[in-house]
Amino acid sequence: MTRAEIMDWKPGSHASTFGGNPVSIAAALATMDIIEREGLANAARVGEFIFERVSGWKQSHPSVGDVRGRGLMIGLEIVKDKATREPAAGLRNRIETLAFERGLVLLGCGESSLRLSPPLIVSKEEATVALDILEDALTTAEKEHEQSAIAATV
């Protein structure tokens, strides 16, 4: 995919699938350009917007034990009890499934956390849609969990 003088390698000098691949290099250079031009500033701005919104969930959602992160990498710790911070892996998995069913892909992280890691170019509008979906999934999973706990005591 390039001129012969650029790709004139001795046999055995190409040691990896992606190393030296011109298409991969072009993609890396374009990514670095986006990061330098707008990505870092956008990550800080939209990350702060996301963090502020999800931080309030510690008070309004019984299963959110902690919110932590920086920029666009934010984690929500899902717990059974805020006092003990006992992990709630099953609840976290249910939130993840409900969000996926609504069109949002999330990553589980650690024992019972959710990792939010949108692209560097995510807009506030896109983040709002994602957070609306996540909060709906969180609320639904908490209600299901509460109902199953009540049913278990009957």
C-alpha positions as a Markdown table, in Angstrom:
| # | Residue | x | y | z |
|---|---|---|---|---|
| 1 | Met | 0.0 | 0.0 | 0.0 |
| 2 | Thr | 3.0 | 2.3 | -0.3 |
| 3 | Arg | 6.0 | 3.0 | -2.4 |
| 4 | Ala | 8.7 | 0.3 | -2.7 |
| 5 | Glu | 11.4 | 2.5 | -1.2 |
| 6 | Ile | 9.4 | 2.9 | 2.0 |
| 7 | Met | 8.5 | -0.8 | 2.3 |
| 8 | Asp | 12.0 | -2.2 | 1.3 |
| 9 | Trp | 12.5 | -4.4 | 4.3 |
| 10 | Lys | 15.0 | -7.2 | 4.7 |
| 11 | Pro | 13.4 | -10.7 | 5.3 |
| 12 | Gly | 12.5 | -11.1 | 9.0 |
| 13 | Ser | 12.6 | -7.4 | 9.8 |
| 14 | His | 8.8 | -7.2 | 10.0 |
| 15 | Ala | 8.1 | -8.8 | 13.4 |
| 16 | Ser | 4.5 | -7.9 | 14.3 |
| 17 | Thr | 1.1 | -7.7 | 12.7 |
| 18 | Phe | 0.7 | -3.9 | 13.1 |
| 19 | Gly | 4.3 | -2.7 | 13.5 |
| 20 | Gly | 5.3 | -0.6 | 10.5 |
| 21 | Asn | 2.0 | -1.0 | 8.8 |
| 22 | Pro | 1.4 | 2.3 | 6.8 |
| 23 | Val | -2.4 | 2.2 | 7.4 |
| 24 | Ser | -1.9 | 1.8 | 11.1 |
| 25 | Ile | 0.7 | 4.7 | 11.1 |
| 26 | Ala | -1.7 | 6.9 | 9.2 |
| 27 | Ala | -4.5 | 6.1 | 11.7 |
| 28 | Ala | -2.1 | 6.9 | 14.6 |
| 29 | Leu | -1.1 | 10.2 | 13.1 |
| 30 | Ala | -4.7 | 11.2 | 12.5 |
| 31 | Thr | -5.6 | 10.2 | 16.1 |
| 32 | Met | -2.7 | 12.3 | 17.5 |
| 33 | Asp | -3.9 | 15.2 | 15.4 |
| 34 | Ile | -7.4 | 15.0 | 16.9 |
| 35 | Ile | -6.0 | 14.6 | 20.4 |
| 36 | Glu | -3.8 | 17.7 | 20.1 |
| 37 | Arg | -6.4 | 19.8 | 18.2 |
| 38 | Glu | -9.6 | 19.1 | 20.2 |
| 39 | Gly | -9.5 | 15.8 | 22.0 |
| 40 | Leu | -7.9 | 16.7 | 25.2 |
| 41 | Ala | -9.9 | 19.9 | 25.7 |
| 42 | Asn | -13.1 | 18.1 | 24.9 |
| 43 | Ala | -12.3 | 15.2 | 27.2 |
| 44 | Ala | -11.8 | 17.7 | 30.1 |
| 45 | Arg | -14.9 | 19.6 | 29.3 |
| 46 | Val | -17.3 | 16.7 | 28.6 |
| 47 | Gly | -15.6 | 14.6 | 31.3 |
| 48 | Glu | -16.4 | 17.2 | 33.9 |
| 49 | Phe | -20.0 | 17.4 | 32.6 |
| 50 | Ile | -20.4 | 13.6 | 33.0 |
| 51 | Phe | -18.7 | 13.5 | 36.3 |
| 52 | Glu | -20.9 | 16.2 | 37.8 |
| 53 | Arg | -24.0 | 14.4 | 36.7 |
| 54 | Val | -23.1 | 10.9 | 37.9 |
| 55 | Ser | -21.6 | 12.2 | 41.2 |
| 56 | Gly | -25.2 | 13.1 | 42.2 |
| 57 | Trp | -26.2 | 9.5 | 41.8 |
| 58 | Lys | -24.4 | 8.7 | 45.1 |
| 59 | Gln | -27.2 | 10.5 | 46.9 |
| 60 | Ser | -30.1 | 9.5 | 44.6 |
| 61 | His | -29.3 | 5.8 | 43.9 |
| 62 | Pro | -28.9 | 3.4 | 46.8 |
| 63 | Ser | -26.5 | 1.1 | 44.8 |
| 64 | Val | -24.0 | 3.8 | 43.8 |
| 65 | Gly | -21.3 | 3.6 | 46.4 |
| 66 | Asp | -18.6 | 5.7 | 44.8 |
| 67 | Val | -17.9 | 7.7 | 41.6 |
| 68 | Arg | -14.3 | 8.3 | 40.6 |
| 69 | Gly | -12.3 | 9.2 | 37.5 |
| 70 | Arg | -10.7 | 11.9 | 35.5 |
| 71 | Gly | -11.5 | 13.2 | 32.0 |
| 72 | Leu | -13.6 | 10.7 | 30.1 |
| 73 | Met | -12.6 | 7.6 | 32.2 |
| 74 | Ile | -15.1 | 7.5 | 35.0 |
| 75 | Gly | -16.0 | 4.6 | 37.2 |
| 76 | Leu | -19.2 | 3.9 | 39.2 |
| 77 | Glu | -18.9 | 1.5 | 42.0 |
| 78 | Ile | -22.1 | -0.6 | 42.4 |
| 79 | Val | -22.6 | -1.8 | 46.0 |
| 80 | Lys | -25.1 | -3.8 | 48.1 |
| 81 | Asp | -24.8 | -1.5 | 51.0 |
| 82 | Lys | -23.2 | 2.0 | 51.1 |
| 83 | Ala | -22.0 | 1.6 | 54.7 |
| 84 | Thr | -20.1 | -1.6 | 54.1 |
| 85 | Arg | -19.4 | -1.0 | 50.4 |
| 86 | Glu | -20.0 | -4.7 | 49.8 |
| 87 | Pro | -19.7 | -5.3 | 46.0 |
| 88 | Ala | -22.9 | -6.0 | 44.0 |
| 89 | Ala | -21.5 | -7.8 | 41.0 |
| 90 | Gly | -24.9 | -9.3 | 40.0 |
| 91 | Leu | -26.6 | -5.9 | 40.1 |
| 92 | Arg | -23.7 | -4.3 | 38.1 |
| 93 | Asn | -24.1 | -7.0 | 35.5 |
| 94 | Arg | -27.9 | -6.4 | 35.3 |
| 95 | Ile | -27.3 | -2.7 | 34.8 |
| 96 | Glu | -24.9 | -3.5 | 32.0 |
| 97 | Thr | -27.4 | -5.8 | 30.3 |
| 98 | Leu | -30.3 | -3.3 | 30.6 |
| 99 | Ala | -28.1 | -0.5 | 29.2 |
| 100 | Phe | -27.1 | -2.7 | 26.3 |
| 101 | Glu | -30.7 | -3.5 | 25.6 |
| 102 | Arg | -31.4 | 0.2 | 25.4 |
| 103 | Gly | -28.4 | 0.8 | 23.0 |
| 104 | Leu | -25.6 | 1.7 | 25.3 |
| 105 | Val | -22.4 | -0.4 | 25.6 |
| 106 | Leu | -20.7 | -0.3 | 29.0 |
| 107 | Leu | -17.7 | -2.1 | 30.4 |
| 108 | Gly | -17.7 | -3.8 | 33.7 |
| 109 | Cys | -14.6 | -3.1 | 35.7 |
| 110 | Gly | -13.2 | -4.9 | 38.7 |
| 111 | Glu | -15.5 | -6.7 | 41.0 |
| 112 | Ser | -18.6 | -4.5 | 40.7 |
| 113 | Ser | -17.8 | -1.2 | 39.0 |
| 114 | Leu | -19.0 | 0.2 | 35.7 |
| 115 | Arg | -16.5 | 2.0 | 33.5 |
| 116 | Leu | -17.6 | 4.9 | 31.4 |
| 117 | Ser | -15.1 | 5.5 | 28.6 |
| 118 | Pro | -16.6 | 7.3 | 25.6 |
| 119 | Pro | -14.5 | 8.5 | 22.7 |
| 120 | Leu | -12.5 | 11.7 | 23.0 |
| 121 | Ile | -14.8 | 13.4 | 20.5 |
| 122 | Val | -18.0 | 12.7 | 22.4 |
| 123 | Ser | -20.3 | 15.7 | 22.6 |
| 124 | Lys | -22.3 | 16.9 | 25.6 |
| 125 | Glu | -25.5 | 16.0 | 23.7 |
| 126 | Glu | -24.3 | 12.4 | 23.1 |
| 127 | Ala | -23.1 | 12.1 | 26.7 |
| 128 | Thr | -26.6 | 13.2 | 27.9 |
| 129 | Val | -28.3 | 10.5 | 25.9 |
| 130 | Ala | -25.9 | 7.9 | 27.2 |
| 131 | Leu | -26.3 | 9.1 | 30.8 |
| 132 | Asp | -30.1 | 9.1 | 30.4 |
| 133 | Ile | -30.0 | 5.5 | 29.2 |
| 134 | Leu | -27.6 | 4.5 | 32.0 |
| 135 | Glu | -29.7 | 6.2 | 34.7 |
| 136 | Asp | -32.8 | 4.4 | 33.4 |
| 137 | Ala | -31.0 | 1.1 | 33.5 |
| 138 | Leu | -29.7 | 1.8 | 37.0 |
| 139 | Thr | -33.2 | 2.7 | 38.3 |
| 140 | Thr | -34.8 | -0.3 | 36.7 |
| 141 | Ala | -32.1 | -2.7 | 38.1 |
| 142 | Glu | -32.4 | -1.2 | 41.5 |
| 143 | Lys | -36.2 | -1.6 | 41.5 |
| 144 | Glu | -35.9 | -5.2 | 40.3 |
| 145 | His | -33.3 | -5.9 | 43.0 |
| 146 | Glu | -35.6 | -4.4 | 45.7 |
| 147 | Gln | -38.6 | -6.4 | 44.4 |
| 148 | Ser | -36.7 | -9.6 | 44.5 |
| 149 | Ala | -35.4 | -8.9 | 48.0 |
| 150 | Ile | -39.0 | -8.3 | 49.2 |
| 151 | Ala | -40.2 | -11.5 | 47.5 |
| 152 | Ala | -37.4 | -13.4 | 49.2 |
| 153 | Thr | -38.5 | -12.3 | 52.7 |
| 154 | Val | -42.2 | -13.3 | 52.1 |
